[in-house]
Amino acid sequence: MKKSTSIIANSEICHGKPVIAGTRIMVWQILELLEEEKTKKEINTAYPTLPQGAVEKVLHYAAERAKTETYVHFTKESERYRVFA
């Protein structure tokens, strides 16, 4: 039976940053490696405890966050603040 990979955020793990469940590998770490054009094989070599399918899960997570990101305009000094749903 294949274990499902999920992303969690818990204030007790990595200061509440989103991580791949069962690891302390943060989502931003995988995204930075992808930005550096590392292959899935290179990422899995760098993080041998990374569950199968985790890279795809990170990409899906990032896409969902980008889709649900909302900007709210506040009148104070016309600054824009990001609010995440």
GROMACS elastic network, one bead per residue, 0.5 to 0.9 nm:
[ bonds ]
;  ai    aj funct       b0    kb
    2    52     6  0.88508   500
    3    51     6  0.81925   500
    3    52     6  0.85112   500
    4    51     6  0.85418   500
    4    52     6  0.86895   500
    4    53     6  0.84044   500
    5    20     6  0.71315   500
    5    21     6  0.67859   500
    5    22     6  0.89051   500
    5    51     6  0.65501   500
    5    52     6  0.74967   500
    5    53     6  0.67615   500
    5    54     6  0.59814   500
    5    57     6  0.71026   500
    6    19     6  0.85214   500
    6    20     6  0.59909   500
    6    21     6  0.55409   500
    6    22     6  0.88702   500
    6    54     6  0.77215   500
    6    57     6  0.71062   500
    6    58     6  0.87848   500
    7    18     6  0.63078   500
    7    19     6  0.55135   500
    7    21     6  0.54324   500
    7    26     6  0.89977   500
    7    27     6  0.79804   500
    7    54     6  0.87117   500
    7    57     6  0.76843   500
    7    58     6  0.76355   500
    7    61     6  0.77918   500
    8    16     6  0.87748   500
    8    17     6  0.83352   500
    8    18     6  0.54168   500
    8    19     6  0.55363   500
    8    20     6  0.63614   500
    8    21     6  0.58068   500
    9    12     6  0.87097   500
    9    13     6  0.73869   500
    9    14     6  0.85428   500
    9    15     6  0.87171   500
    9    16     6  0.52302   500
    9    17     6  0.56832   500
    9    19     6  0.62746   500
    9    20     6  0.88067   500
    9    21     6  0.87272   500
   10    13     6  0.53969   500
   10    14     6  0.78202   500
   10    15     6  0.75084   500
   10    17     6  0.72670   500
   10    18     6  0.75714   500
   10    19     6  0.85929   500
   11    14     6  0.72266   500
   11    15     6  0.52979   500
   11    17     6  0.75955   500
   12    15     6  0.62453   500
   12    16     6  0.64264   500
   13    16     6  0.56909   500
   13    17     6  0.73955   500
   13    18     6  0.87141   500
   13    19     6  0.81129   500
   13    24     6  0.71823   500
   14    17     6  0.56780   500
   14    18     6  0.80373   500
   14    19     6  0.77722   500
   14    24     6  0.67648   500
   14    25     6  0.86847   500
   14    26     6  0.77157   500
   16    19     6  0.84394   500
   17    26     6  0.66757   500
   17    27     6  0.78806   500
   17    28     6  0.86315   500
   18    21     6  0.89016   500
   18    25     6  0.86030   500
   18    26     6  0.58035   500
   18    27     6  0.57871   500
   18    28     6  0.80503   500
   19    22     6  0.83758   500
   19    23     6  0.69096   500
   19    24     6  0.60248   500
   19    25     6  0.54114   500
   19    27     6  0.54018   500
   19    28     6  0.85063   500
   20    23     6  0.56765   500
   20    24     6  0.68920   500
   20    25     6  0.58580   500
   20    26     6  0.64369   500
   20    27     6  0.68380   500
   20    50     6  0.78610   500
   20    51     6  0.83018   500
   20    54     6  0.71944   500
   20    57     6  0.87833   500
   20    58     6  0.81412   500
   21    24     6  0.77724   500
   21    25     6  0.84498   500
   21    51     6  0.89704   500
   22    25     6  0.87862   500
   22    49     6  0.89645   500
   22    50     6  0.89914   500
   22    51     6  0.88550   500
   23    26     6  0.82772   500
   23    49     6  0.73040   500
   23    50     6  0.74480   500
   23    51     6  0.89351   500
   25    28     6  0.86084   500
   25    29     6  0.69843   500
   25    30     6  0.78782   500
   25    47     6  0.80967   500
   25    49     6  0.89180   500
   25    50     6  0.77889   500
   26    29     6  0.54004   500
   26    30     6  0.69923   500
   27    30     6  0.54207   500
   27    31     6  0.63113   500
   27    32     6  0.87304   500
   27    58     6  0.61294   500
   27    59     6  0.89588   500
   27    61     6  0.86187   500
   27    62     6  0.85060   500
   28    32     6  0.60327   500
   28    33     6  0.85998   500
   28    58     6  0.86895   500
   29    32     6  0.52283   500
   29    33     6  0.63951   500
   29    34     6  0.87845   500
   30    33     6  0.51309   500
   30    34     6  0.62871   500
   30    35     6  0.86130   500
   30    43     6  0.74504   500
   30    55     6  0.70366   500
   30    58     6  0.73013   500
   30    59     6  0.89618   500
   31    34     6  0.50502   500
   31    35     6  0.61128   500
   31    36     6  0.86465   500
   31    55     6  0.85079   500
   31    58     6  0.73830   500
   31    59     6  0.76148   500
   31    62     6  0.85042   500
   32    36     6  0.62539   500
   32    37     6  0.86983   500
   32    38     6  0.89792   500
   33    37     6  0.65026   500
   33    38     6  0.55291   500
   33    39     6  0.83321   500
   33    42     6  0.89837   500
   33    43     6  0.70919   500
   34    38     6  0.52880   500
   34    39     6  0.71702   500
   34    40     6  0.82766   500
   34    43     6  0.83370   500
   34    55     6  0.88590   500
   35    38     6  0.74323   500
   38    41     6  0.80619   500
   38    42     6  0.59635   500
   38    43     6  0.65531   500
   39    42     6  0.51167   500
   39    43     6  0.62685   500
   39    44     6  0.85977   500
   40    43     6  0.50295   500
   40    44     6  0.60540   500
   40    45     6  0.84859   500
   40    55     6  0.69775   500
   41    44     6  0.51158   500
   41    45     6  0.61181   500
   41    46     6  0.86257   500
   42    45     6  0.50036   500
   42    46     6  0.61657   500
   42    47     6  0.85878   500
   43    46     6  0.50373   500
   43    47     6  0.60938   500
   43    48     6  0.83051   500
   43    50     6  0.85012   500
   43    55     6  0.83223   500
   44    48     6  0.53865   500
   44    49     6  0.77969   500
   44    50     6  0.62533   500
   44    51     6  0.85431   500
   44    52     6  0.86290   500
   44    55     6  0.88283   500
   45    48     6  0.54671   500
   45    50     6  0.89715   500
   46    50     6  0.89731   500
   47    50     6  0.55261   500
   48    51     6  0.82236   500
   50    53     6  0.85208   500
   50    54     6  0.65779   500
   50    55     6  0.85544   500
   51    54     6  0.55873   500
   51    55     6  0.87074   500
   52    55     6  0.79594   500
   53    56     6  0.54939   500
   53    57     6  0.63108   500
   53    58     6  0.88480   500
   54    58     6  0.61315   500
   54    59     6  0.86689   500
   55    58     6  0.51221   500
   55    59     6  0.63815   500
   55    60     6  0.87008   500
   56    59     6  0.51114   500
   56    60     6  0.61826   500
   56    61     6  0.85545   500
   57    60     6  0.50379   500
   57    61     6  0.60367   500
   57    62     6  0.85994   500
   58    62     6  0.61663   500
   58    63     6  0.85959   500
   59    62     6  0.51440   500
   59    63     6  0.61821   500
   59    64     6  0.86275   500
   60    63     6  0.50933   500
   60    64     6  0.61431   500
   60    65     6  0.86044   500
   61    64     6  0.51715   500
   61    65     6  0.61931   500
   61    66     6  0.86556   500
   62    65     6  0.51176   500
   62    66     6  0.61888   500
   62    67     6  0.86415   500
   63    66     6  0.51148   500
   63    67     6  0.61837   500
   63    68     6  0.87411   500
   64    67     6  0.50687   500
   64    68     6  0.62664   500
   64    69     6  0.85633   500
   65    68     6  0.52903   500
   65    69     6  0.59738   500
   65    84     6  0.77553   500
   65    85     6  0.82418   500
   66    69     6  0.52741   500
   66    70     6  0.87759   500
   67    70     6  0.84915   500
   68    84     6  0.70199   500
   68    85     6  0.61201   500
   69    82     6  0.74188   500
   69    83     6  0.66658   500
   69    84     6  0.51330   500
   69    85     6  0.63589   500
   70    82     6  0.63380   500
   70    83     6  0.55445   500
   70    84     6  0.61275   500
   70    85     6  0.71193   500
   71    80     6  0.69039   500
   71    81     6  0.62514   500
   71    83     6  0.59805   500
   71    84     6  0.83213   500
   72    80     6  0.63743   500
   72    81     6  0.59698   500
   72    82     6  0.64630   500
   72    83     6  0.68041   500
   73    76     6  0.89461   500
   73    78     6  0.72385   500
   73    79     6  0.68683   500
   73    80     6  0.51360   500
   73    81     6  0.67231   500
   73    82     6  0.88277   500
   74    77     6  0.78915   500
   74    78     6  0.61557   500
   74    79     6  0.61770   500
   74    80     6  0.63091   500
   74    81     6  0.74456   500
   75    79     6  0.70366   500
   75    80     6  0.87125   500
   76    79     6  0.64399   500
